[in-house]
Amino acid sequence: MRPETVLGFDTSAAHCAAALLLPDGRVIQRQEAMDKGQAERLMPLLEELLAEAGLVWGDLTALGVGTGPGNFTGVRISVAAARGLALGLAIPAHGVTRLEALAHGLPRPVLVAEDARRGEAYVQGFGIPAQAEPHLALVAELPPLPPRTHLTGSAFAAALPAAMPIAEAIARIAATRPPTPQRPAPFYLRSADAAPPADPPPVILP
């Protein structure tokens, strides 16, 4: 069995981020801030990480990909790349939500709340007792929480920082998943901002 070499990446926000977990315990990672251009930058960035480690695509044993919630186009870029790589390399690709990645490595119980704009937040609890566990949903107000619950995420003014960069968290979570075939999918909690045109279609004359 080949040693675990896991590549994780994410373009769900204004960045292009990737991390490579190596069998010897090293982590090679990059995160570049960008509002657009992730589609053109993602694959070269992944190739740069592999080259830095002296590896080729065939050395990978699994992929981890950020599935959102986040920027609709950015999420689709990473998910499509992960699906294509998994198919071509015959390795599993594991989808990891942004909320799960932000909670990874933090003490439990922890509530993650990410600013979703419009006065709303994406919320998920980890390690919170079942009776108080907030549902993963788009909410306008945070639910009541048990005492000593840790808080993290951009929706809080004062919160625990993430334990590690998001791409590393995605890769580490993927490394714990069973090596079974996966088909990651975008994780959306609300519909796209763009709407179809309201004008009626043109009339086709006989």
C-alpha positions in Angstrom: 0.0 0.0 0.0 1.4 3.4 -1.0 2.1 6.0 1.8 -0.6 8.6 2.1 0.1 11.7 0.0 -3.0 13.9 0.1 -3.6 17.1 -1.8 -6.2 19.6 -0.6 -7.3 22.8 -2.3 -10.0 25.5 -2.1 -11.2 28.4 -4.2 -14.5 29.0 -2.4 -13.5 32.5 -1.3 -11.2 35.3 -2.6 -8.2 33.1 -2.7 -6.5 30.1 -4.4 -5.3 27.8 -1.6 -3.6 24.4 -1.7 -1.8 22.1 0.7 0.1 18.9 0.2 0.4 16.4 3.1 3.5 14.2 2.7 4.1 10.7 4.2 7.0 12.1 6.3 4.7 14.5 8.1 5.7 17.6 6.1 3.1 20.0 4.8 3.7 22.2 1.8 1.1 24.9 1.2 0.3 28.1 -0.6 -2.5 30.6 -0.4 -2.8 33.4 -2.8 -5.3 36.2 -2.4 -7.3 36.9 -5.6 -10.8 38.1 -6.4 -10.8 36.4 -9.8 -8.6 34.2 -11.9 -8.8 31.1 -9.8 -9.7 28.9 -12.8 -6.5 29.9 -14.5 -4.3 29.7 -11.4 -5.5 26.5 -9.6 -3.8 23.8 -11.7 -0.4 25.6 -12.0 -0.5 26.2 -8.3 -1.1 22.5 -7.6 1.7 21.5 -10.0 4.1 23.9 -8.2 3.4 22.2 -4.9 4.0 18.8 -6.4 7.3 20.0 -8.0 8.4 21.5 -4.7 7.9 18.1 -3.1 9.6 16.3 -5.9 6.4 14.4 -6.8 4.2 13.8 -9.8 0.4 13.5 -10.0 0.7 9.7 -9.9 2.2 9.9 -6.4 -1.1 11.2 -4.9 -3.3 8.8 -2.9 -6.3 11.1 -2.2 -7.7 14.5 -2.8 -9.6 16.9 -0.6 -11.6 19.8 -2.0 -13.4 22.7 -0.4 -17.1 22.5 -1.3 -18.3 25.8 0.3 -20.5 27.5 1.2 -18.9 30.4 -0.5 -18.5 32.0 -3.9 -20.6 30.0 -6.4 -18.1 30.1 -9.3 -15.1 29.5 -7.0 -16.7 26.4 -5.5 -17.5 25.0 -8.9 -13.9 25.5 -10.1 -12.4 23.4 -7.3 -15.1 20.7 -7.4 -14.8 20.3 -11.1 -11.0 20.1 -10.8 -11.2 17.5 -8.0 -13.7 15.3 -10.0 -11.5 15.4 -13.1 -8.3 14.6 -11.2 -9.9 11.8 -9.2 -11.2 10.2 -12.4 -7.9 10.6 -14.2 -5.7 9.4 -11.3 -8.1 6.7 -10.1 -8.0 8.0 -6.5 -10.7 9.2 -4.1 -11.7 12.9 -3.9 -13.3 14.0 -0.6 -15.5 17.1 -0.3 -15.0 19.1 2.8 -17.2 22.0 3.8 -15.7 25.4 4.8 -17.4 25.1 8.2 -15.9 21.7 8.9 -12.5 22.9 7.8 -12.7 26.0 10.1 -13.6 23.8 13.1 -10.8 21.3 12.5 -8.2 21.2 15.2 -10.2 23.5 17.6 -11.3 22.5 21.1 -14.9 21.1 21.4 -17.6 22.1 21.7 -17.2 24.8 19.0 -19.7 26.8 17.0 -18.7 28.0 13.5 -20.5 31.0 12.1 -19.4 32.4 8.8 -20.7 35.8 7.6 -23.1 35.2 4.8 -23.9 38.9 4.3 -27.4 40.3 4.2 -27.4 40.1 8.1 -27.2 36.3 7.9 -24.6 33.6 8.9 -23.8 30.1 7.9 -23.8 28.1 11.2 -22.7 24.6 12.3 -21.9 23.2 15.7 -19.3 20.5 16.4 -19.2 18.5 19.7 -22.3 20.4 21.0 -24.8 18.2 22.9 -27.5 16.9 20.5 -30.3 18.8 22.2 -28.5 22.1 21.7 -26.8 21.2 18.3 -27.7 24.0 15.8 -28.7 22.7 12.4 -26.5 23.5 9.5 -28.5 26.3 7.9 -28.6 29.8 6.8 -29.8 31.8 9.8 -30.3 35.4 10.8 -29.7 35.0 14.5 -27.4 32.6 16.4 -29.1 29.9 18.5 -28.7 29.6 22.3 -25.6 27.7 23.2 -24.4 25.6 26.1 -21.9 27.2 28.5 -18.2 27.2 27.6 -18.9 26.7 23.9 -16.0 28.0 21.8 -16.8 30.3 18.9 -15.0 30.7 15.5 -15.7 32.2 12.2 -16.0 35.6 10.5 -19.5 36.2 11.9 -18.0 36.8 15.4 -16.2 39.9 16.4 -14.0 38.0 18.9 -13.5 34.4 18.2 -10.9 31.6 18.1 -8.7 31.8 15.0 -8.7 28.8 12.8 -6.1 26.2 13.9 -4.5 26.0 10.5 -4.9 27.3 6.9 -8.1 26.1 5.2 -6.3 24.0 2.6 -4.3 22.1 5.2 -7.5 21.5 7.2 -9.2 20.2 4.1 -6.3 17.9 3.3 -6.1 16.6 6.9 -9.8 15.8 7.0 -9.6 14.1 3.6 -6.7 11.9 5.0 -9.1 10.6 7.7 -11.8 9.5 5.2 -12.2 5.9 4.0 -10.4 5.3 0.6 -13.6 4.7 -1.2 -14.7 6.4 -4.5 -16.3 9.8 -3.9 -18.0 12.4 -6.1 -17.7 15.7 -4.3 -20.5 18.2 -4.9 -20.8 21.9 -4.2 -22.4 22.7 -0.8 -24.8 25.5 -1.3 -27.0 26.9 1.5 -28.9 29.5 -0.6 -29.6 30.1 -4.2 -27.3 32.2 -6.5 -27.6 35.9 -6.5 -27.9 36.0 -10.3 -31.4 35.5 -11.5 -32.7 34.6 -15.0 -33.9 37.6 -17.1 -37.4 38.8 -16.4 -38.1 39.7 -20.0 -40.3 37.2 -21.9 -38.6 35.3 -24.7 -38.8 36.7 -28.2 -41.7 35.6 -30.3 -40.8 33.4 -33.2 -42.7 34.5 -36.3 -44.0 31.8 -38.7 
